[in-house]
Amino acid sequence: APATRSVEGATSPVLDLLHGRCESEAYYMTHDRSMVLVDGIYWIVSDWLRAPQAHDVALNFQLSAQAQGATELVVDLHEARLVSPGLQIVQPLRSGQHAGVEGGWVSPSYGLKDAAPRCCTRARGSAVDFDSVLVADNNVKLHARLEPVGTHSGDRSDEGSGGVACAIAIGLQRAQGAFDDLWFHARDTP
């Protein structure tokens, strides 16, 4: 079994954060995940995987059976946007990442399987980062993109590969108004 541990946790009136780590001797890979609930409105799920050698990795979000046939994924150069009943997932895409919807299933009870899609983002590398912004409201317009931090060049070709630190620029528009957030996550720190 992989070794797991809780790295940190914090809570405040506007932000709740959990950070855990899983280390596998079978794959010689460390997987860190932080989950942040912002203002009780949306989640930021950040995954970073590190290994001495390149691996093929896949990040999956399993959707419900109600999403079967009712899910739309739109991918452009900068983000993947998935809309399904009661859930939006937006992922700012880094170089070499590919998002898609794949077949899957969920089991509502023992011995039963219902078809249910999953959102899958794939990449290859020894240092792979995924960031996902989730909101459980289809009436919200959500955008997320990577913004280089601490650099003056416009070159974004190194995003997430250790060359350029990136923040996530998150835009949310809902009936109560619109706002923009900037989330910076320093990875590879103890």
Secondary structure by P-SEA (a helix, b strand, c coil): cbbbbbccccccccbbbbbbbbbbccccbbbbbbbbbccccbbbbbbbbbcccccbbbbbbbbcccccccbbbbbcccbbbbbcccbbbbbbccccbbbbbbbbcccccccbbbbbbbbbbbbbccbbbbbbbbbcccccbbbbbbbbcccccccccccccccbbbbbbbbbbcccccbbbbbbbbcccc
